[in-house]
Amino acid sequence: MDNQVHLAVSFLVWLVPAFIILSIILPAAMRILREYERAVVFRLGKLIGAKGPGLVFLIPVVDRMVRMDLRVITINVAKQETMTRDNVPVTVDAVIYFMILDPQAAVVKVENYLQATSLIAQTTLRSVLGQSELDEVLAKRDKINQTLQEIIDRHTAPWGVKVTSVEVRDVVLPDTMKRAMARQAETERERRAKVINAQGEFEAAEKLVQAAKMIAEQPIALQLRYLQTINEISGDRNTTTIIPLPIELFTPFLKKPTV
């Protein structure tokens, strides 16, 4: 009986430390990665590759893991003050969408890929807008977005970062420029109104000339128009209507009959 108690005590003495050690080692030796995650593993400081998703086993103390997210990441580019090619000061900000294609390169080839991507985006934004005129910035936003995306992606490709889209979000102009653009727009609208009015007058004059030629060729047309006008006047609620009669109406009656 004493031997059994001694064995049980000895077993517990070994079991408790072993359980404590396993509870410490197992969490450090096992990692569970989601579908969109990868583990970049270093063994004694040497890169051994990217693992995951699923269950990943590590050697405690020897291995070190860096968890990487492969989903699309969004960062805001802080507002940048720059001068356009036609010397107009503007303040712009943008949004960048990118993702990690090569987790190993994103860890090994750049210290902080988020900060590096943000800084290169700020520099590129100022550079591209400085080479564009104000009208292009306002009216050709898609073209500028495409240029920004291509340039930033070319710089981040060695880091394993793929820039999928860049959107210039807001363009802030000085108040003086806003007033000048408003006056310009108003002047343009007035010009278009005058052109449309002149075009209408020109077309009306053409119709009058055509009508005059037709009346000159066919005098009876004037008499028909006169009778139509009388018919329109007679429809009004007038008590007394004075109708002047042109002498041309009596011309057929004034002619002497030929014998």
Secondary structure, DSSP 4 states (H G I P E B T S, - for coil): -HHHHHHHHHHHHHHHHHHHHHHHHHHHHEEEE-TTEEEEEEETTEEEEEE-SEEEE--TTTEEEEEEE-S-EEEEEEEEEEE-TTS-EEEEEEEEEEEES-HHHHHHS-S-HHHHHHHHHHHHHHHHHHTS-HHHHHH-HHHHHHHHHHHHHHHHGGGTEEEEEEEEEEEE--HHHHHHHHHHHHHHHHHHHHHHHHHHHHHHHHHHHHHHHHHHH-THHHHHHHHHHHHHHHTS--S-------GGGGHHHHSPPP-
